[in-house]
Amino acid sequence: MGEFWPVPDVLAFLAGQWRVERTVRDLANREHGEFRGTTEFGPLDDGGLLHRESGTFVWQGVPRPAERTLLFLPSREPGTTDVRFADGRPFHDLDLTSGRHTTAHPCSADLYRGEFTVADADHWRTVWRVGGPAKDLVLTTDYARVA
């Protein structure tokens, strides 16, 4: 992605259903996997969004069902969100007002560094680089809005 598409309100932008394609590269072992599925951002009572992702993850040729749930909650800054795990623990912040955002999340001894970019009203991408003693991964996820 070369240019970024500014998003004045991330929660309004994300609301709805998205097709998801993710590649997972293990740089240490030179292995890779792929996830394909959907993500739905549905309304929560507090004005936030419930993120439900489900699909199939293929690792070393073996397909498995996969899913995750996150909470996207309104943050103090207008148009931005605080992303939390399903149990309420903090994950990361998200501000797409410029169309691009970088963030980080420590997980035990590993560090997740994320970059979020928006191409247009119907396409965005995340790239997470995970490094530490337990992991050496790059996860690239492309989202396309379901009409």
Secondary structure, 3 states (H helix, E strand, C coil): CCCCCCCCCHHHHHCEEEEEEEEEEECCCCEEEEEEEEEEEEECCCCCEEEEEEEEEEECCEEEEEEEEEEEEECCCCCCEEEEECCCCEEEEECCCCCEEEEEEEECCEEEEEEEEEEECCEEEEEEEEECCCCEEEEEEEEEECC
